[in-house]
Amino acid sequence: MSDATNTFSNRLKAVERKHAKLARGYSCKVGRDGLIVFKPKRRKIGFPWRSLALIVVGFLAFKGLVIAQIGEASYEQRISEMSQGPLQEQIGAFVMQPDPLAEVVARNVAPYF
């Protein structure tokens, strides 16, 4: 009796695994014999381009807001001070250099500060 229970348990686990795979998406195909077969879709693990774009846009907006808040001259002075520091500060100075998009954001936001 335990052998029958084990085979039933194994079949039940296989059905549950297949159901979990089909719950994530499936495609239907009709075979040559007319039987409809459901195949689970493979999950594509791609690079999160949208998240990367949002991070870049957020960072540019942050730089623009900082430039608008403290002014361009003060910002340039702080960046030049950072470029004279240790390696971490030099990398930060390189990344925080004002770019055209950040300057456009700063010009548009400056009247509100």
N, C-alpha and C positions, 0 to 999 in steps of 0.2 A: 504494500500500500504506500509506503514511503517513496518508492521509486516513481509511482504514478503522480504523487504529490510534487516531487522534485521536477518532473518533466512539465507538469502544469505550471509550476512556479516559473520555470525558465521561459515557457511560452508567454506567460503573462508579463514578465519583465521585458521580453522582446517587443510585445505589443505596446507597452508603456513607452519604451524608448522610441519606437516608430511614431507614436502619437506625439511625443514631445518634439521630434524633428519636424513633423508635419505642421505643428502649431506655429512654427517660425516662418512658414511659407511653403507653398508647394506648387507644382505644375501638373496638369492632367494631360495624359497622352492616351490615345486609343491604339491598342496593339493590333497586330494582323488578325488576331482571332476575335477582335471586337471587344475585348476586355478593356475597361478603363483602368489605367494604372496611375496612381498618384505617386510622384517622386518629390522628395523634399528638396527645396532650393538650397544650394550651398551658400553659406554666409560669406560675403566678400569682406575682407578686412582691408580697407583702404586707408590711405592717408587722410586725416581730417583737415581738408583744405579750408573748409568754411571756418573752423575754429581758429586756424592759423591766420586767416584773413581778419577775423574779428579781433584777435590779439594785436595784429599789426595796426589796424585802424584805431584801436583803443590806445595803443602806445603813441601814435602820432597825435591823437587828440590830447593826450596827457602832456606831451611836449609843447603843443600849442598853448594849452592852458597855463603851463608854467611860464612860458615866454610872455604871455599876456599879463600874468600876475606880477612878475618881478621886473619886467621890462627887458628889451633886447640888449642894452648895454650891460646891465647887471648879469644877465644870463651868459653873455659872451665872456665876461670877466670870470665868472664861476667855472665855466668850461675850460678856460685857459689855466686857471689854478688847478683844476683836476688833472689836466694833461701833464702837469709837472710832478704829480704824485707817484705813488707806487703803481705797479702793473694793473691792479684792479681798478684804480681810479682812472688810469689811462684808457682802459677798455670802456669804462663808464663815460668818459669824456668823448670817446669816438662814437659811441652809440647815441649819446645825447646831443651831438652836434645839430645845430638848427638846419632843417631841410626846407625846401620850398613849401611843402604841404603843411608843415607845422607853422611856418610863418603866415600862411594864408589863414589857418585856424586862429592864430594869435591876433591877426588884424581884425578878423570878424568878431572875435570874442572880447577884445580889449575894451570896447565901449561899455561893457557890462560890469567891469571891475572898477 
